[in-house]
Amino acid sequence: MKILITAPYNEKAQGELKELFGEIIYREWKIKGSAYTEEELIALLTEEQPDALITEHDQVTEKVIATFPHLKFIGVCRGTPSNVAINKATELGIPVFNTPARNAQAVAEMFIANLITFMRNTLAGIKWLEAKKWEAGAHASYLQFKGHELAGKKVGMVGFGAVGQTIANLLQHFPTDIVYYDPYYTSENVNFKKVSLEEVFSTADIVGIHLPVTEQTKGMINKDLISKMKADAIFVNTARAVVVNRVDLLQALTEGKIGGAILDVFDHEPPDEMDYKLIHHERVLATPHIAGATFEVEDHHADIMNNCLKEFFKNGNKRIKQLVNKEI
């Protein structure tokens, strides 16, 4: 089997695939500077004539899949394969695999890092120092930028998949009190308490959003839930912006109904005017969708993809969780 890989894939992982399937063609999208468009991907597939494709951000549209219906599989090195026309692949009997949890550690580390940065007023302190405002009085900064410890706080998770669980496993050692809402999963860890969605918002000092985008979750976090938060609670979203009503969040921040927000995702990327109102708000710490951006994530997705392909094609395990279109 000849496999075309356009996703970042380290040499070791490429070697493993070559040993498993025979031939590897590596045309990483990052080398050209942007993901392959529909037209570019069709041209590349036409040129190379592979039996399978491993992609990351390329536009694997209905047209692409219909043009190459013989593909044995499509691997997507992402947690959410939103760039692939799953229905068309399913119609043609092409299995699609994804790599859930590839960025769980990266997102968890940045979640905690940004949370501590926010709670300790670190950025304001740095700006104050760089602006040469440290005049006479040894305790000026100590008093002005005194913050809060993460230890002892109650952290509520909305969605308790790989990212939420990784964060919880790290946070419990601070220690913190972990509660979570997830209708599809129940943790065996007695230190993590499953509660209602309303209880997460009304009792937690920090509310973290870890939801996938579905028709049910779009706009799910709205004024009704945000209004239940404590006046000093912190809202954190490193998942997807569309699950939160940004107008309701901005209103809560502007009216001082919540303590602040830490945001890594926005309704429009690049941001529009409304997004920038959130980004520039004095009680918001905003980052440009980089929570999952580490070099190690690429190693993780290669390992996950290789393992699932080995299970599916070599060991005959057709029930692996990385199979997106299980109905095939």
PECOR-V154195 format. One record per backbone hydrogen bond with DSSP energy under -0.5 kcal/mol. NH is the residue of the N-H (numbers start at 1). CO is the residue of the C=O. If there is no record, write none. Layout:
# PECOR-V154195
nh->NH co->CO
nh->NH co->CO
This chain:
# PECOR-V154195
nh->3 co->1
nh->3 co->23
nh->4 co->2
nh->4 co->52
nh->5 co->3
nh->5 co->25
nh->6 co->4
nh->6 co->54
nh->7 co->54
nh->14 co->10
nh->15 co->11
nh->16 co->12
nh->17 co->13
nh->18 co->14
nh->19 co->15
nh->20 co->16
nh->21 co->17
nh->22 co->17
nh->22 co->18
nh->23 co->1
nh->25 co->3
nh->27 co->5
nh->27 co->25
nh->29 co->6
nh->31 co->28
nh->32 co->28
nh->32 co->29
nh->33 co->29
nh->34 co->29
nh->41 co->37
nh->42 co->38
nh->43 co->39
nh->44 co->40
nh->45 co->41
nh->46 co->42
nh->47 co->43
nh->48 co->44
nh->49 co->45
nh->51 co->2
nh->52 co->2
nh->53 co->73
nh->54 co->4
nh->55 co->53
nh->55 co->75
nh->59 co->36
nh->60 co->58
nh->60 co->83
nh->61 co->59
nh->65 co->61
nh->66 co->62
nh->67 co->63
nh->68 co->64
nh->69 co->66
nh->71 co->68
nh->72 co->51
nh->74 co->95
nh->75 co->53
nh->76 co->97
nh->77 co->55
nh->77 co->75
nh->78 co->76
nh->81 co->79
nh->82 co->80
nh->84 co->81
nh->85 co->60
nh->86 co->84
nh->89 co->85
nh->90 co->86
nh->91 co->87
nh->92 co->88
nh->93 co->90
nh->94 co->89
nh->95 co->72
nh->95 co->93
nh->97 co->74
nh->98 co->322
nh->99 co->76
nh->99 co->78
nh->102 co->99
nh->104 co->101
nh->107 co->103
nh->108 co->104
nh->109 co->105
nh->110 co->106
nh->111 co->107
nh->112 co->108
nh->113 co->109
nh->114 co->110
nh->115 co->111
nh->116 co->112
nh->117 co->113
nh->118 co->114
nh->119 co->115
nh->120 co->116
nh->121 co->118
nh->122 co->117
nh->125 co->121
nh->126 co->122
nh->127 co->123
nh->128 co->124
nh->129 co->125
nh->130 co->126
nh->131 co->127
nh->132 co->129
nh->133 co->128
nh->135 co->133
nh->140 co->137
nh->143 co->139
nh->144 co->140
nh->145 co->141
nh->146 co->143
nh->148 co->119
nh->152 co->175
nh->153 co->150
nh->155 co->153
nh->155 co->177
nh->156 co->154
nh->156 co->206
nh->157 co->179
nh->158 co->208
nh->159 co->157
nh->159 co->181
nh->165 co->161
nh->166 co->162
nh->167 co->163
nh->168 co->164
nh->169 co->165
nh->170 co->166
nh->171 co->167
nh->172 co->168
nh->173 co->170
nh->174 co->171
nh->177 co->153
nh->178 co->176
nh->178 co->191
nh->179 co->155
nh->179 co->177
nh->180 co->193
nh->181 co->157
nh->185 co->182
nh->190 co->188
nh->192 co->189
nh->193 co->178
nh->193 co->191
nh->194 co->192
nh->195 co->180
nh->200 co->196
nh->201 co->197
nh->202 co->198
nh->203 co->199
nh->204 co->200
nh->205 co->154
nh->206 co->154
nh->207 co->234
nh->208 co->156
nh->208 co->206
nh->209 co->236
nh->210 co->158
nh->210 co->208
nh->214 co->212
nh->218 co->214
nh->219 co->242
nh->220 co->217
nh->221 co->243
nh->222 co->220
nh->225 co->222
nh->226 co->222
nh->227 co->223
nh->228 co->225
nh->229 co->226
nh->230 co->204
nh->233 co->230
nh->234 co->205
nh->235 co->260
nh->236 co->207
nh->237 co->262
nh->238 co->209
nh->243 co->240
nh->244 co->241
nh->245 co->221
nh->246 co->244
nh->249 co->245
nh->250 co->246
nh->251 co->247
nh->252 co->248
nh->253 co->249
nh->254 co->250
nh->255 co->251
nh->256 co->253
nh->257 co->252
nh->258 co->252
nh->259 co->233
nh->260 co->233
nh->261 co->283
nh->262 co->235
nh->263 co->285
nh->264 co->237
nh->265 co->237
nh->276 co->272
nh->277 co->273
nh->278 co->274
nh->279 co->275
nh->280 co->276
nh->281 co->278
nh->284 co->281
nh->285 co->261
nh->286 co->284
nh->287 co->263
nh->289 co->264
nh->289 co->287
nh->293 co->290
nh->294 co->292
nh->297 co->294
nh->298 co->294
nh->298 co->295
nh->299 co->295
nh->300 co->296
nh->301 co->297
nh->302 co->298
nh->303 co->299
nh->304 co->300
nh->305 co->301
nh->306 co->302
nh->307 co->303
nh->308 co->304
nh->309 co->305
nh->310 co->306
nh->311 co->307
nh->312 co->308
nh->313 co->309
nh->314 co->309
nh->314 co->310
nh->315 co->310
nh->317 co->311
nh->318 co->316
nh->320 co->317
nh->323 co->320
nh->324 co->96
nh->324 co->322
nh->325 co->96
nh->326 co->324
nh->328 co->325
